[in-house]
Amino acid sequence: MQSTDLGNKESGKIWHRKPSPATRDGIIVNIIHNTSDYHPKVLRFLNVAFDGTGDCLIAGDHQGNIYVFDLYGNRFNLVQRTAQACTALAFNLRRKSEFLVALADYSIKCFDTVTKELVSWMRGHESSVFSISVHASGKYAITTSSDTAQLWDLDTFQRKRKLNIRQSVGIQKVFFLPLSNTILSCFKDNSIFAWECDTLFCKYQLPAPPESSSILYKVFAVTRDGRILAAGGKSNHLHLWCLEARQLFRIIQMPTKVRAIRHLEFLPDSFDAGSNQVLGVLSQDGIMRFINIQTCKLLFEIGSLDQGISSSVISPHGRYIASIMENGSLNVYSVQALTQEINKPPLPLVKVIEDLPKKKLSSSDLKMKVTSGRVQQPAKPRGSKIQTRILKQDLTGDFESEKNELPDGLNKKRLQILLKGYGEYPTKYRMFIWRSLLQLPENHTAFSSLIDKGTHVTFLNLQKKYPIKSRKLLRVLQRTLSALAHWSVIFSDTPYLPLLAFPFVKLFQNNQLICFEVIATLIINWCQHWFEYFPNPPINILSMIENVLAFHDKELLQHFIDHDITSQLYAWPLLETVFSEVLTREEWLKLFDNIFSNHPSFLLMTVVAYNICSRVPLLNCNLKDDFETVEDMQAEVDQQRVEDEAWYQKQELLRKAEETRREMLLQEEEKIIQQRQRLAAVKRELQVKEMHLQDAARRRFLKLQQDQQEMELRRLDDEIGRKVYMRDREIAATARDLEMRQLELESQKRLYEKNLTENQAAVAKEMRADADAYRRKVDLEEHMFHKLIEVGETQSQKTQKWKEAEGKEFCLRSAKKASALSDASRKWFLKQEINAAVEHAENPCHKEEPRFQNEQEDASCLPRTSHLNDSSEMHPSTQISLNRRAVEWDTTEQNLIQKVRNLRQRLTAQARHRCQTPHLLAA
């Protein structure tokens, strides 16, 4: 067994040496897919499908990699990466390079294997698609999920129909019957319906199975001719339904090791006309067993308990089986290798019996009597004790039974009466009658084993010796001759075998098994003595013909003898070509109607009769070459006669066809006139309808415009109302915000007024304290001044006493006046500062403007005592006292100005803090 690892390769060879599958397992190749990443892992194959030819298969793994494997060309190619697991595949579409894949996202995609491009993307399922069935024409496809089945047109990739079901009844499978237009739907409640594809009309429903063997169907399979349906489930019983009779006709019980059936598929055979007899049954143990549904015998099996099979697909021609193993690999099996022991060909027809070394048989001992139904052996001489064995060909029955009864209810005597009356069998039933007369075994298995051996080396260059225009006919002839050569070696050296087989191959080219068995039966029964002088012509048979000719026409035979014409010239060419070169097709079919219905000697009598019918031209021939010229001329005359007859028939057919055409032409002209009248009336009606439709369309258009304008007006009204509503809401919100702001400002104003009142009270208190202190100080100074005056009065002269008193009084008045001015100045300054603070409290966010450019200038503008009185007019002591008092006054004034400035800064800071707070609250 060869094993191939795909790895990261996108293309390559499937195997590197010619596969030779063993009979034991039949495996051609094992395909695995391992990644070569840092952490290598196995990519498991999930689905596989064959194309229509059966030589290519497509497989997808759980990562969405899809490969095409060409088993004929030994190549594989990576055709698509879908990046998600595939749940179903189909590769038998009308366009051979396209395939369908169902993906894990419930969609179905169509790709091209050549261009590797996406052709179409179909959606519509709401659960995973597990089955894709394609119509035999490749035009339609059915995709099935657990809740629905959908019918698609593969030309347009549009969904045509959808099967809707109740949730309580799930779908098991929906698929096309092969070679028909019928859809079979199988549900989880064991109901099975058949539908017409085009109309989806329910054709029939299968009855319920008997309760004694009732099982829940899970898997299904149908033969290629669509006549038998096999169904199985969680049981070891198989139900076989006849779809034509619509009834259950057989129940097969599998071995006890089988507890459940996971998959069913019939094994196709090229020569069973679609009535498949071998069914593959995959059970729960991973082993697929192939059984004959007629004999109920186990033929072979694939898979094992260690290497179990997950699913399998069989190629359409039945040569390969592709199985996905439980370990994720892909096995390809050869059906020929698996059935080699079963399909052993029968023993060769011809065997060589060596003569005894001591005694030789005389010529009389070699004579045999031709009898129907069996082959007689040479007569034994008396006194010999030679033991002999009768060699019998294993046929299903004799050519002619004693009672003349044939299979299928036919009777040979009645057929002969019919043939004698009409001269031939009905064309419609000719092949059926021939098969019954020859009692063909229809051994598909034996013929398949012969065909599987391939083309025999003798017939490899058959087209060079026998050039045939039809390649199909040449291929069938080559295959039939090869099967005969594999059946018996002597046929590989028989030069006239292609001439003998060609008319039957041309007649049965669509059924090669029947063709082979007809030729083999003809050789066994009518040509059984042709090989006794092999490789020379059968002298014994030709002698019989010569004896018969001598009995019926001595003159003609004497003519042949006089001109050295032997039976090898006038009889053997007719036998080796079985009259196919001297008779037309119809004449040849009539001839073999009589040959197959009579004794085998009828063929020899036909040769004699043909020569007697041609005696006139034969008697006119005097040279040996003339006879060969006569044979060719007879063929040419017959051919010319056939051509003339065909020409006359053709002319007659042409004449009748012309008359028919004339009548048809007159009828068609009459129909055309009537049709034109109807068309004119219809045209008028259409014009009236068109006018009505145009008027209705115009009114409908105007109404539509009016509706649109009304709708636009309603939209504008709605927009205006919405904007008015939004404006009212904004105004109301703004009014509420302003009210809140007003409340906040009023509360801040009351707070500022409170703080200002407190500050004013504190400043007034401080000023009163300063004023009281100053008055006490002034009183003290006055008191001291009075004391000084009293002291001065005692020391100064009485004359100046009044004058000094007046000066002191003047100084006091000046001082009081200066004090009053200073108090007025301080009050004015304090009032200005208080007004500035109040204004700042009311407008806290406005930038403060300096009220004074220079406080020193303001202070300088105030009246001072030094400006009111000249120091030169005062007493020195008084001047000193006034100067000291002026300095103290200036100091007190500066302190007061500094306090007011500090108060002003505190108020400014508080105002700024309260100015920032509302903004924070608003934000």
SVG drawing of the C-alpha trace seen along z (x, -y; Angstrom):
<svg xmlns="http://www.w3.org/2000/svg" viewBox="-60 -145 72 201">
<polyline fill="none" stroke="black" stroke-width="0.4" points="0.0,0.0 1.4,-3.4 0.9,-6.4 1.0,-10.0 1.3,-13.1 0.0,-16.3 1.8,-18.5 1.9,-22.1 2.1,-21.2 -0.6,-22.6 0.0,-20.0 1.9,-16.8 1.7,-13.1 -0.7,-10.9 1.7,-7.9 5.3,-7.6 5.2,-4.0 2.5,-2.0 0.0,-0.9 -0.5,2.8 -3.4,3.2 -3.4,6.5 -6.5,8.7 -6.5,8.7 -7.3,5.1 -7.5,3.6 -6.0,0.3 -4.5,-1.7 -3.2,-4.6 -3.7,-6.1 -3.8,-10.0 -3.0,-12.0 -2.6,-15.7 -0.2,-16.7 0.9,-20.3 4.6,-21.2 4.1,-24.0 6.0,-24.3 3.3,-22.1 2.4,-19.6 -1.1,-18.3 -3.4,-16.1 -6.0,-17.9 -8.9,-15.5 -10.8,-14.9 -14.6,-15.4 -16.2,-14.8 -15.4,-13.3 -17.2,-13.0 -16.5,-11.6 -17.1,-13.4 -19.2,-12.0 -16.3,-10.0 -15.4,-8.3 -11.7,-9.0 -11.5,-12.2 -12.6,-12.8 -12.7,-15.9 -12.1,-16.0 -12.3,-18.7 -10.8,-18.8 -12.0,-20.5 -10.0,-23.7 -11.7,-24.3 -8.8,-23.0 -10.4,-21.4 -8.3,-19.0 -8.9,-17.4 -7.4,-13.9 -7.0,-12.7 -6.7,-9.0 -6.2,-8.5 -3.5,-11.2 -1.9,-10.6 -2.1,-14.2 -3.6,-16.2 -4.3,-19.9 -5.4,-22.3 -8.3,-24.1 -9.7,-26.2 -9.2,-27.4 -12.6,-28.2 -11.3,-28.9 -14.2,-26.9 -15.2,-23.3 -17.2,-21.8 -20.3,-19.8 -21.2,-18.3 -19.7,-18.1 -21.0,-17.5 -18.8,-17.1 -21.1,-15.8 -22.4,-19.1 -23.2,-19.9 -20.0,-22.0 -17.4,-19.3 -14.9,-21.7 -17.4,-23.1 -18.3,-21.7 -20.6,-22.6 -19.5,-22.8 -21.7,-23.4 -19.9,-25.3 -20.2,-25.6 -21.9,-29.0 -24.9,-27.3 -24.1,-28.7 -23.4,-26.8 -20.7,-27.9 -19.8,-26.9 -16.2,-27.0 -14.3,-26.2 -11.4,-23.7 -9.6,-25.1 -9.8,-28.9 -10.1,-28.4 -12.6,-31.2 -15.9,-31.6 -18.8,-31.0 -21.8,-31.6 -22.8,-31.9 -26.1,-30.5 -27.8,-31.3 -31.1,-30.3 -30.5,-27.6 -30.6,-28.2 -28.8,-25.0 -26.0,-22.9 -26.4,-21.3 -25.5,-17.6 -26.6,-16.4 -26.3,-17.7 -28.1,-15.7 -27.6,-16.7 -30.0,-15.8 -28.8,-13.4 -28.8,-16.3 -26.7,-18.4 -29.2,-21.3 -30.7,-21.1 -29.5,-20.4 -31.2,-19.7 -29.5,-20.8 -30.8,-19.2 -30.6,-20.3 -32.4,-19.1 -35.2,-21.6 -35.6,-22.2 -34.7,-21.1 -34.2,-23.5 -34.3,-23.0 -31.7,-25.2 -31.4,-25.9 -27.6,-25.5 -27.8,-27.6 -28.9,-30.7 -28.0,-29.6 -31.4,-30.7 -33.6,-28.9 -36.7,-27.4 -38.6,-25.7 -38.3,-25.2 -39.7,-22.2 -41.2,-23.5 -42.0,-21.0 -43.3,-21.0 -40.7,-21.2 -41.9,-17.9 -41.1,-16.1 -37.4,-16.3 -35.8,-15.5 -33.6,-12.5 -32.7,-12.9 -34.1,-14.4 -32.5,-13.3 -33.1,-12.7 -33.7,-9.2 -31.1,-8.3 -31.9,-8.7 -35.4,-10.1 -37.2,-13.3 -38.4,-12.1 -37.5,-13.5 -37.6,-11.1 -38.0,-12.7 -37.5,-10.7 -38.6,-12.0 -37.8,-11.0 -41.2,-9.5 -40.4,-6.9 -42.7,-8.5 -41.3,-8.4 -42.8,-10.5 -42.0,-10.7 -42.4,-14.1 -42.4,-15.2 -39.4,-17.5 -40.9,-20.1 -44.4,-20.5 -43.6,-19.1 -46.7,-17.0 -46.8,-14.1 -46.6,-10.9 -47.0,-8.4 -46.2,-7.6 -44.7,-4.3 -46.7,-2.4 -45.5,-1.9 -43.3,1.1 -44.7,4.0 -44.7,3.5 -42.7,6.8 -39.6,5.3 -40.3,1.6 -37.1,-0.5 -36.4,-4.2 -34.8,-4.8 -31.6,-6.8 -29.7,-6.0 -30.9,-5.2 -29.5,-4.0 -31.1,-3.5 -30.0,-1.4 -28.9,-3.1 -32.1,-2.2 -34.1,-3.7 -36.2,-0.6 -34.9,0.6 -34.6,-1.5 -32.5,-0.2 -33.2,-1.7 -31.6,-1.1 -31.1,-2.6 -30.3,-1.6 -30.8,2.1 -29.1,5.0 -32.1,5.2 -32.2,3.9 -35.4,3.1 -35.5,3.4 -38.4,1.5 -39.6,2.0 -40.4,-1.5 -42.3,-0.3 -44.6,1.9 -44.3,-0.5 -44.0,2.3 -41.5,3.8 -40.3,7.0 -37.3,8.2 -35.9,7.8 -32.2,8.7 -30.7,9.4 -27.1,8.5 -24.7,10.4 -25.1,10.0 -22.0,7.9 -23.9,5.2 -26.1,3.2 -26.6,0.0 -26.2,-1.0 -24.4,-4.3 -24.2,-4.3 -25.6,-2.5 -24.5,-2.6 -24.9,-0.3 -21.8,0.9 -22.3,0.0 -21.6,2.4 -21.1,1.4 -22.9,4.5 -26.0,4.9 -28.0,2.2 -28.4,0.3 -30.0,3.2 -27.2,3.2 -27.0,6.4 -24.2,5.6 -24.9,3.3 -22.3,1.8 -23.3,1.6 -21.3,-0.5 -22.0,0.4 -21.2,-1.1 -18.0,0.9 -16.4,-1.0 -16.5,2.0 -18.2,1.7 -19.6,5.1 -20.6,5.7 -23.5,8.2 -25.4,9.6 -29.1,8.6 -30.3,11.5 -28.3,14.4 -27.8,12.5 -24.1,13.6 -21.3,11.5 -18.9,10.9 -16.1,8.8 -15.5,6.1 -13.2,3.1 -12.1,1.4 -11.3,3.0 -11.8,2.4 -8.4,0.8 -8.8,-1.3 -12.5,-2.1 -14.3,-3.9 -16.3,-7.1 -17.9,-7.5 -17.5,-6.0 -18.3,-7.0 -18.2,-4.7 -17.3,-5.9 -20.0,-5.9 -18.4,-3.1 -17.7,-1.0 -13.9,-0.9 -12.9,-2.8 -14.2,-3.2 -13.1,-6.4 -13.4,-6.1 -12.7,-8.7 -11.2,-6.8 -11.8,-7.5 -8.3,-8.9 -9.0,-11.6 -7.1,-10.0 -8.4,-9.1 -8.2,-5.6 -8.8,-4.7 -9.7,-1.1 -9.7,0.9 -12.9,2.9 -11.2,5.1 -8.6,6.2 -11.3,6.7 -13.4,8.9 -10.6,10.8 -11.3,14.0 -15.0,13.7 -14.8,12.9 -12.5,15.6 -13.2,16.2 -14.4,19.7 -12.1,22.3 -10.9,22.0 -13.3,23.3 -10.7,25.2 -8.4,27.7 -5.8,29.8 -6.0,33.6 -2.9,35.4 -3.1,38.7 -1.9,41.9 1.7,42.7 1.0,46.4 -2.3,46.3 -3.5,43.9 -7.0,43.2 -8.3,43.7 -10.0,41.0 -13.3,42.7 -12.8,42.5 -12.5,38.7 -15.9,38.2 -18.5,36.6 -22.2,36.2 -23.6,32.8 -26.5,32.8 -28.4,30.0 -27.7,29.2 -24.5,31.2 -21.1,31.9 -20.4,35.5 -17.0,37.0 -15.2,39.1 -16.4,42.7 -14.3,45.1 -12.9,48.2 -14.0,51.5 -11.6,53.2 -9.9,50.0 -10.1,49.2 -9.5,45.5 -11.2,43.5 -12.7,40.2 -14.1,37.1 -17.0,35.1 -16.1,31.4 -19.3,29.3 -19.6,25.6 -21.4,24.3 -24.5,22.8 -27.8,22.1 -29.6,24.5 -29.4,26.3 -30.1,24.6 -33.1,26.7 -35.0,28.6 -37.1,31.6 -40.3,29.8 -39.2,26.7 -39.9,24.5 -37.8,21.3 -37.3,18.8 -39.7,15.9 -42.7,18.0 -41.7,18.4 -42.1,21.6 -39.7,22.6 -42.2,24.3 -44.6,21.3 -41.7,19.0 -40.8,21.2 -44.4,21.1 -44.3,17.3 -41.0,17.1 -42.3,19.4 -45.4,17.3 -43.7,13.8 -40.2,14.7 -38.7,12.7 -39.3,11.8 -40.8,8.4 -38.1,5.7 -39.3,4.5 -39.0,8.0 -36.1,9.4 -33.4,8.9 -35.7,10.3 -36.4,13.4 -32.7,13.9 -31.8,13.8 -34.5,16.4 -33.5,18.7 -29.8,18.6 -30.6,18.8 -27.9,16.3 -26.6,16.5 -25.9,12.8 -23.0,13.4 -22.0,9.9 -19.3,10.9 -17.4,13.2 -17.6,10.6 -16.4,7.8 -13.4,9.9 -12.5,10.4 -13.0,6.7 -10.9,5.6 -7.9,7.4 -7.7,4.7 -6.9,4.7 -5.3,7.9 -1.9,7.4 -3.1,9.0 -5.7,6.3 -3.7,3.2 -3.3,2.1 -6.7,3.3 -7.5,-0.1 -4.6,0.3 -5.8,3.6 -9.5,2.7 -10.0,-1.1 -13.4,-1.9 -14.8,-5.5 -16.7,-5.3 -14.3,-5.3 -16.9,-4.0 -17.6,-1.0 -13.8,-0.4 -13.5,-0.6 -16.3,1.8 -15.0,4.3 -11.5,4.1 -12.9,4.7 -15.1,7.6 -12.2,9.3 -9.9,8.8 -12.5,10.4 -12.7,13.4 -8.9,13.7 -8.7,13.6 -11.5,16.2 -9.6,18.6 -6.1,18.2 -6.9,19.6 -9.0,16.6 -5.9,14.4 -4.5,16.3 -7.8,16.5 -7.5,14.2 -11.1,14.2 -12.5,13.5 -12.9,9.7 -14.9,10.5 -17.1,12.9 -17.7,10.6 -18.1,7.3 -21.8,7.5 -22.8,8.6 -20.7,5.8 -22.3,3.3 -25.7,4.6 -25.1,4.8 -22.7,1.9 -24.8,0.5 -24.9,3.7 -21.4,5.3 -22.3,8.2 -25.1,9.4 -22.7,8.9 -20.0,11.0 -22.4,13.8 -24.1,13.9 -20.7,14.3 -19.6,16.9 -22.8,18.9 -22.5,18.7 -18.9,20.1 -19.9,22.8 -22.9,24.1 -22.5,23.2 -18.7,23.0 -17.6,25.7 -15.8,27.8 -14.1,24.9 -10.9,25.3 -10.1,28.9 -7.6,28.1 -6.6,24.8 -4.9,22.6 -6.2,24.0 -9.8,23.7 -12.2,26.3 -11.8,29.0 -14.4,31.2 -17.1,28.4 -16.2,27.5 -16.4,31.2 -19.9,31.3 -20.9,28.3 -19.3,29.9 -21.2,33.1 -24.5,31.2 -23.7,29.2 -23.0,32.5 -26.3,33.8 -28.3,30.8 -26.4,29.4 -23.8,31.8 -23.4,29.6 -22.3,26.6 -19.9,28.7 -18.4,30.3 -17.9,26.8 -16.0,25.8 -13.9,29.0 -13.1,28.4 -11.8,24.9 -9.9,25.9 -12.3,23.9 -12.3,25.4 -14.8,24.9 -12.2,22.6 -13.1,20.1 -16.9,20.5 -17.9,21.5 -15.3,20.4 -15.5,16.6 -19.2,16.8 -18.7,18.6 -16.0,16.5 -17.9,13.3 -21.3,14.9 -22.7,13.5 -22.2,9.9 -20.4,8.8 -22.9,10.2 -26.2,9.3 -27.9,6.1 -28.7,5.4 -32.3,6.4 -31.4,9.5 -28.8,10.5 -31.2,10.0 -33.7,12.2 -31.1,14.8 -30.0,15.0 -33.7,15.1 -33.7,18.5 -30.2,19.6 -30.9,19.1 -34.3,20.8 -33.1,23.9 -30.5,26.7 -26.9,25.6 -26.5,27.3 -28.9,24.6 -25.8,22.3 -24.1,24.9 -27.3,25.3 -27.4,21.5 -23.9,21.5 -25.0,24.2 -28.3,22.4 -26.4,19.1 -24.1,20.8 -27.1,22.5 -28.9,19.2 -25.8,17.7 -25.2,20.7 -25.9,18.7 -23.1,16.2 -20.9,18.9 -21.3,21.2 -20.3,18.4 -17.0,18.0 -14.2,20.0 -11.2,18.7 -10.4,18.8 -10.0,15.1 -13.5,14.8 -15.0,16.4 -13.3,13.8 -14.5,11.2 -18.0,12.7 -18.0,12.5 -17.1,8.8 -19.6,8.2 -22.3,9.9 -21.6,7.7 -21.5,4.7 -24.8,5.7 -26.4,6.2 -25.0,2.9 -26.3,1.2 -29.7,2.8 -29.8,1.7 -28.8,-1.8 -31.3,-1.9 -34.1,-0.7 -33.0,-3.2 -33.0,-6.0 -36.5,-5.1 -37.7,-4.9 -36.0,-8.3 -37.7,-9.8 -41.0,-8.4 -40.5,-9.8 -39.5,-13.2 -42.6,-13.2 -44.8,-12.4 -42.9,-14.9 -43.4,-17.6 -47.1,-16.9 -47.3,-17.0 -45.3,-20.2 -47.6,-21.8 -50.7,-20.9 -48.9,-22.2 -48.0,-25.3 -51.6,-26.0 -52.7,-25.3 -50.0,-27.5 -51.0,-30.3 -54.6,-30.0 -53.5,-30.0 -51.3,-33.1 -54.3,-35.0 -56.5,-34.1 -53.7,-34.9 -53.1,-38.3 -56.8,-39.1 -56.7,-38.1 -53.5,-40.1 -55.1,-43.2 -58.0,-42.8 -55.7,-42.2 -53.6,-45.2 -56.7,-47.4 -57.6,-46.2 -54.1,-46.7 -54.1,-50.3 -57.3,-51.0 -55.9,-49.4 -52.7,-51.3 -54.6,-54.6 -56.6,-53.6 -53.4,-52.6 -51.7,-55.8 -54.6,-57.9 -54.7,-55.8 -50.9,-56.2 -51.2,-60.0 -53.9,-60.3 -52.0,-58.0 -48.9,-60.2 -50.8,-63.4 -52.2,-61.8 -48.8,-60.7 -47.4,-64.3 -50.3,-65.7 -49.7,-63.1 -46.1,-64.0 -46.8,-67.7 -49.3,-67.1 -46.7,-64.9 -44.1,-67.6 -46.4,-70.2 -47.2,-67.8 -43.5,-67.3 -42.9,-71.1 -45.7,-71.6 -44.2,-68.9 -40.8,-70.5 -42.1,-73.9 -44.1,-72.5 -41.0,-70.6 -38.9,-73.7 -41.5,-75.8 -41.7,-73.2 -37.9,-73.1 -37.8,-76.9 -40.4,-77.0 -38.4,-74.3 -35.2,-76.3 -36.9,-79.6 -38.4,-77.9 -35.0,-76.3 -33.3,-79.7 -35.9,-81.5 -35.4,-78.9 -31.6,-79.3 -32.0,-83.1 -34.3,-82.8 -31.7,-80.6 -29.0,-83.0 -31.0,-85.9 -31.6,-84.0 -27.9,-83.3 -27.0,-86.9 -29.5,-88.1 -28.1,-85.7 -24.6,-86.8 -25.6,-90.5 -27.2,-89.9 -24.0,-88.1 -21.8,-90.9 -24.0,-93.6 -23.8,-91.7 -20.0,-91.3 -19.8,-95.0 -21.9,-96.1 -19.8,-94.1 -16.6,-95.5 -18.0,-99.0 -18.9,-98.5 -15.4,-97.2 -13.8,-100.1 -16.1,-102.6 -15.2,-101.0 -11.5,-101.2 -11.9,-104.8 -13.9,-105.7 -11.2,-104.1 -8.5,-106.0 -10.5,-109.2 -11.0,-108.7 -7.3,-108.0 -6.5,-111.0 -8.9,-113.2 -7.4,-112.0 -4.0,-112.7 -5.1,-116.1 -6.6,-116.8 -3.4,-115.6 -1.5,-117.9 -3.8,-120.8 -3.5,-120.1 0.3,-120.0 0.1,-123.1 -2.0,-124.9 0.6,-123.9 3.3,-125.2 1.4,-128.4 0.9,-128.8 4.6,-128.2 5.4,-130.5 3.2,-133.2 5.2,-133.2 8.5,-133.4 7.5,-135.7 6.5,-139.1 3.0,-140.1 3.1,-142.2 3.5,-139.3 1.1,-137.2 -1.9,-138.3 -0.2,-138.2 1.0,-134.6 -2.4,-133.6 -3.9,-135.0 -1.2,-133.1 -1.9,-129.9 -5.5,-130.4 -4.9,-131.0 -2.7,-127.9 -5.4,-125.9 -8.0,-127.1 -5.7,-126.3 -5.0,-122.9 -8.7,-122.2 -9.4,-123.4 -6.6,-121.1 -8.0,-118.3 -11.5,-119.0 -10.1,-119.0 -8.2,-115.8 -11.3,-114.2 -13.3,-115.4 -10.6,-114.0 -10.5,-110.7 -14.3,-110.4 -14.3,-111.3 -11.6,-108.7 -13.5,-106.0 -16.7,-106.8 -15.0,-106.4 -13.5,-103.0 -16.8,-101.8 -18.6,-102.8 -15.9,-101.0 -16.3,-97.9 -20.1,-97.9 -19.8,-98.4 -17.3,-95.6 -19.6,-93.4 -22.5,-94.1 -20.3,-93.4 -17.8,-90.8 -16.9,-89.6 -15.9,-93.1 -12.4,-93.9 -11.5,-96.3 -10.3,-99.8 -8.0,-101.6 -9.6,-104.6 -6.4,-106.3 -3.3,-106.7 -1.2,-107.2 -2.2,-107.1 0.6,-109.5 -0.9,-112.0 -4.3,-111.7 -2.7,-112.1 -0.8,-115.2 -4.1,-116.7 -5.4,-116.8 -5.0,-120.1 -2.3,-120.0 -1.6,-122.3 1.7,-123.3 -0.2,-124.9 -2.4,-126.9 0.0,-128.6 3.5,-129.9 5.9,-128.4 7.7,-131.7 4.8,-133.2 4.7,-130.5 6.6,-130.1 9.4,-127.6 8.0,-125.3 4.6,-125.6 6.2,-124.9 7.9,-121.8 4.7,-120.6 2.8,-121.2 5.5,-119.5 5.4,-116.5 1.7,-116.4 1.8,-116.7 4.2,-113.7 1.9,-111.7 -1.1,-112.7 0.7,-111.6 1.6,-108.3 -2.0,-107.7 -3.3,-108.7 -0.9,-106.2 -1.9,-103.4 -5.6,-104.1 -4.9,-104.1 -3.0,-100.8 -5.9,-99.3 -8.4,-100.5 -6.2,-99.0 -6.0,-95.7 -9.8,-95.7 -10.1,-96.4 -7.9,-93.5 -9.9,-91.1 -13.1,-92.2 -11.6,-91.8 -10.4,-88.3 -13.8,-87.3 -15.6,-88.8 -13.4,-86.9 -14.0,-83.7 -17.8,-84.2 -17.5,-85.2 -15.9,-81.8 -18.3,-79.7 -21.5,-80.3 -19.6,-79.4 -18.6,-76.2 -22.2,-75.5 -23.4,-76.4 -20.9,-74.0"/>
</svg>
